[in-house]
Amino acid sequence: MEHAPPQFFHRGPAPVTRLTFFVLLSVLLMVLDARFRYAEPMRQLVALAVYPLQQLAIAPVSALAHTREFFSTQARLRSENAELRGEKLKDAEALLALETVRTENEQLKRLLAARERLAGDSIFAEIVYAGRDPFSRKVIIDKGGQHGLVAGAPVIDAAGVIGQVTRVQPLLAEVTLVTDKDHAIPVQVVRNGLRGVAYGSGDGTTMELRHMAANAEVEKGDLLATSGIDGVYPRGLPVARVVRIERDAAYAFAKIVAQPVAGTDQHRQVLVLARMDDTPAWSEESGRGARKSGRVKRPPRKGE
């Protein structure tokens, strides 16, 4: 009777045989795939099948990376915004300073042009501060007696008359503006030569042409310029422009309001002119010295 081992213990081919077979099969498949690309469709199918598993595996890492990038981007944006705001403020400050310097340069150019048009000496000055008295219109300039300023000297800017030096200190001087209630300046209408006296109204913005007849030939828009008859202001300097005229038959005089043409509240640079009547008084010694040098001075005027 033939005895056969149970199926449970049936081992099949030897392990070495199996190993050799599968090794040869693998090498054959690799050679065929490398030469004829037979396994490419299968490879793509397997890659497509395991793609969801790959994405599921890297999802936590991607989420962590995106979260870290989000917070780092937010922090970087806040920092950049803060830096940009700081740079904007710095640029704004620089632009404001540049605009101020540009305006002052333009004003100085206009003053230089006005100085060239005027005969006689003049001194550049800058307004330091306004007077402390709220009921007067005065400013303090940075030039004084040591710079050659004298009381009564006219002060102008590039547009016209600002006022007159009323008090002189060694290094500073006080200028009373044409809008001060106690200031008066002889003027004439440029259009027809009509003369009058313009007074400051005291409000700091306007002047009044007083004691003018109700039928005086003055019109709105007329330019008032210095007449030069006071011996202080040179003739022809612009002072104000007529902005309002009120005529009433019940009154003998018209109310004429004018607006100063000079920038009394706009610019800091001014020009102080030499007084027209600052020639030294005549004397025998000065006369003899003038005759020796070939220069003859005039006799003193009445009242000098």
Number of C-alpha atoms within 10 A of each C-alpha: 3 3 5 7 7 7 7 6 7 9 8 7 8 8 10 9 10 12 11 11 11 12 12 12 12 12 11 12 15 15 13 13 13 12 9 10 12 14 14 12 10 10 11 11 12 11 12 11 11 11 12 10 11 11 11 10 11 10 12 11 11 12 11 11 11 12 12 11 12 12 11 12 12 11 12 12 12 12 12 12 12 12 12 12 12 12 12 12 12 12 12 12 12 12 12 12 12 12 12 12 12 12 13 15 13 13 19 20 13 15 20 15 12 16 21 11 9 12 10 12 10 19 15 18 20 15 18 15 12 16 15 10 8 8 12 19 25 24 19 21 24 17 23 21 15 12 13 12 24 21 17 22 23 24 25 26 26 24 19 21 27 26 29 24 24 16 18 21 15 13 13 20 24 22 27 25 25 31 27 22 19 14 19 19 24 22 28 25 21 16 12 10 13 15 18 18 17 27 22 24 20 19 13 19 16 21 28 23 27 15 14 18 14 19 12 11 13 21 15 13 13 18 22 31 25 27 24 17 13 14 13 20 27 20 16 15 18 23 27 29 21 22 17 14 16 10 15 11 9 7 10 13 17 20 18 22 23 26 19 26 19 20 16 23 10 7 16 17 19 23 22 26 26 22 20 16 15 12 11 11 13 14 13 9 9 14 16 14 14 13 12 10 9 9 11 13 17 12 12 12 9 5 4 10
